[in-house]
């Protein structure tokens, strides 16, 4: 019987690889995939374990650590209330100052935020005024003071619980939504944002403050807050 001749490959195609080579290559690829999957799982477990260690030891990236205390008084109504208006930084105008009371006319319990602006007559300010003041859903009205500065008023009764927490030094008890809005107002990763985050989410920073203040950690945990209360003499507008 004549020996069968080898079947030739169609013109222009490479000769077929022997099946043994295909199986070998497939096995090699399978082993590589298994090895990669194993390494991925190992790295995932390591990252998960490290995160648990970080939580246990209350460690944070260096950029999130508080390395020094902020000791100067800052306007609480500006940091914790004006930011809730969600007027973006870098606009055409910024308030000279903000307040939660005006002489004996407006008191903190009225929940009215007062924003004082320089008198301006330029087109950029008129546009800003129309959009951010008159067009704001919480805008209540404005009037001109004796020094010709303007006082714009915003009604916060829709956030009555948050207002009451924030003006009574219960910063960490404001709603999560409001705290996140306040935090997002500041440049991400900046020292300002880190300080504000420590006031709104103090549990993450208790160890830092205990170290800087040289006090027992349990004492701070009992107090529960890391920021001083609003100074009503500074948050009150008198003209």
C-alpha positions in Angstrom: 0.0 0.0 0.0 1.2 3.4 -0.9 2.2 5.6 2.0 -0.1 8.7 2.2 1.6 11.8 1.2 1.6 14.8 3.5 -1.2 17.3 2.9 0.3 20.6 1.7 -0.9 23.9 3.3 -2.8 26.3 1.1 -0.7 28.9 -0.6 0.2 31.9 1.6 -0.6 30.2 4.9 1.9 29.1 7.5 2.2 25.3 8.1 -0.1 24.1 10.9 1.7 23.6 14.2 1.7 20.0 15.6 -1.1 19.5 18.1 1.5 18.7 20.8 2.9 22.3 20.4 -0.6 23.8 20.6 -1.4 21.9 23.8 2.0 22.9 25.2 1.4 26.6 24.4 -2.1 26.4 25.9 -0.8 24.9 29.0 1.9 27.5 29.3 -0.7 30.3 28.9 -3.0 28.7 31.5 -0.1 28.5 33.9 0.7 32.2 33.3 -2.9 33.2 33.9 -3.1 31.1 37.1 0.2 32.7 38.3 -1.1 36.2 37.5 -4.4 35.5 39.3 -2.5 34.2 42.3 -0.3 37.3 42.4 -3.4 39.6 42.1 -5.1 37.8 45.0 -2.0 37.9 47.1 -1.6 41.7 46.4 -5.3 42.2 47.2 -5.0 40.3 50.5 -1.9 42.3 51.4 -3.6 45.7 50.7 -6.6 44.6 52.7 -4.4 43.5 55.6 -2.5 46.8 55.5 -5.7 48.8 55.4 -6.9 46.9 58.5 -3.6 47.6 60.2 -4.0 51.3 59.3 -7.5 51.5 60.7 -6.4 49.7 63.9 -3.5 52.0 64.4 -5.4 55.1 63.3 -2.8 55.9 60.7 -3.4 58.2 57.7 -1.4 59.3 54.7 1.0 62.2 55.6 -1.2 64.7 53.6 -4.1 63.9 55.9 -2.2 64.3 59.2 -2.6 67.4 61.4 0.9 68.5 62.2 0.1 71.7 64.0 -2.9 73.4 65.7 -4.8 76.2 64.1 -5.1 78.6 67.0 -6.5 81.8 65.4 -10.2 82.4 65.5 -12.0 82.0 62.2 -15.5 83.0 61.3 -17.6 79.9 61.9 -20.5 81.2 59.8 -18.1 81.5 56.9 -16.6 78.0 57.1 -19.7 76.0 58.1 -22.7 78.0 56.8 -21.7 80.1 53.8 -20.2 77.0 52.2 -23.6 75.3 52.3 -24.9 77.9 49.8 -22.6 76.1 47.3 -21.3 79.3 45.8 -18.1 78.2 44.1 -14.8 79.7 45.1 -13.1 82.1 42.7 -16.4 83.8 41.7 -16.7 87.5 40.8 -17.2 88.5 44.4 -16.5 87.2 47.9 -18.2 88.5 51.1 -16.2 90.8 53.4 -17.6 88.8 56.3 -20.5 86.6 57.3 -22.7 86.7 60.4 -25.4 84.9 62.2 -26.9 87.9 64.0 -27.5 91.6 63.3 -27.7 93.9 66.3 -31.0 93.1 68.1 -32.9 92.7 64.9 -31.7 89.2 63.7 -30.7 86.6 66.2 -29.1 83.1 65.7 -32.4 81.4 66.4 -33.9 83.1 63.3 -31.5 80.9 61.2 -30.6 83.7 58.8 -27.1 83.9 57.3 -25.9 87.4 56.6 -23.3 88.1 54.0 -21.7 91.5 53.7 -20.4 92.7 50.4 -18.6 95.8 49.2 -20.8 98.1 47.1 -20.0 97.6 43.4 -21.5 98.9 40.2 -19.5 96.9 37.6 -21.2 94.5 35.1 -19.4 91.4 36.5 -20.9 92.0 40.0 -24.4 92.7 38.6 -24.3 89.3 36.9 -23.0 87.6 40.0 -25.7 89.3 42.1 -28.4 88.2 39.7 -27.2 84.6 39.7 -25.9 83.9 43.2 -28.1 86.3 45.2 -31.5 86.9 43.5 -31.4 83.6 41.8 -30.5 81.5 44.9 -33.4 79.4 46.3 -32.5 80.5 49.9 -32.2 84.2 49.1 -34.4 86.2 51.5 -33.5 89.9 50.7 -30.8 92.6 51.1 -30.4 96.1 52.3 -27.6 98.7 52.2 -25.8 99.7 55.4 -24.7 103.1 56.5 -21.2 102.6 55.1 -22.8 101.7 51.7 -21.8 98.0 52.0 -24.7 95.6 51.2 -26.0 92.9 53.4 -27.5 89.8 51.7 -29.7 87.4 53.7 -30.2 83.7 53.2 -32.8 81.6 55.0 -31.5 78.4 56.6 -34.7 77.2 58.1 -34.8 74.3 55.6 -31.6 73.1 57.4 -32.8 73.9 60.9 -31.1 70.9 62.5 -27.8 71.4 60.8 -27.9 75.1 61.6 -28.5 74.4 65.3 -25.7 71.8 65.4 -23.2 74.1 63.6 -23.9 77.3 65.7 -23.8 75.3 69.0 -20.4 73.6 68.4 -21.8 70.2 67.4 -20.0 70.3 64.0 -19.7 66.5 63.8 -23.4 66.0 64.4 -24.5 67.9 61.3 -25.9 65.6 58.5 -23.4 63.7 56.5 -24.7 65.4 53.3 -24.1 68.9 54.7 -20.7 68.0 56.1 -19.7 66.7 52.7 -20.9 69.8 50.9 -18.8 71.9 53.4 -15.7 69.8 52.9 -16.0 69.8 49.1 -15.9 73.6 49.0 -12.2 73.5 49.8 -9.4 72.5 47.5 -8.9 68.7 47.7 -5.8 67.8 49.7 -5.1 71.3 50.9 -4.3 72.1 54.5 -7.6 74.0 54.8 -9.5 71.0 53.8 -7.6 68.8 56.2 -8.4 71.2 59.1 -12.1 71.4 58.2 -12.3 67.6 57.8 -10.8 67.3 61.3 -13.7 69.5 62.6 -16.4 67.7 60.7 -15.1 64.1 61.1 -13.1 64.4 64.4 -12.9 60.6 65.1 -10.3 60.3 62.3 -8.1 62.9 63.9 -8.4 62.4 67.7 -5.0 60.9 68.0 -3.3 63.8 66.2 -5.0 66.4 68.4 -4.3 64.4 71.6 -0.6 64.4 70.6 -0.5 68.1 69.7 -2.4 69.2 72.8 -0.6 66.7 75.0 -3.8 65.4 76.6 -5.3 62.0 77.1 -7.0 60.6 74.0 -10.0 59.6 76.1 -10.6 63.2 77.2 -10.9 64.4 73.6 -13.2 61.4 72.8 -15.4 62.5 75.7 -15.6 66.1 74.4 -16.3 64.7 70.9 -15.4 67.9 69.0 -12.1 69.4 67.9 -13.1 72.9 67.0 -14.0 75.8 69.3 -17.5 77.2 69.5 -18.6 80.3 67.5 -17.7 83.6 69.3 -21.0 85.5 69.1 -19.3 88.8 69.6 -17.5 88.2 66.3 -20.5 86.6 64.6 -22.7 89.5 65.4 -22.9 92.5 63.0 -23.1 95.9 64.6 -22.9 99.1 62.6 
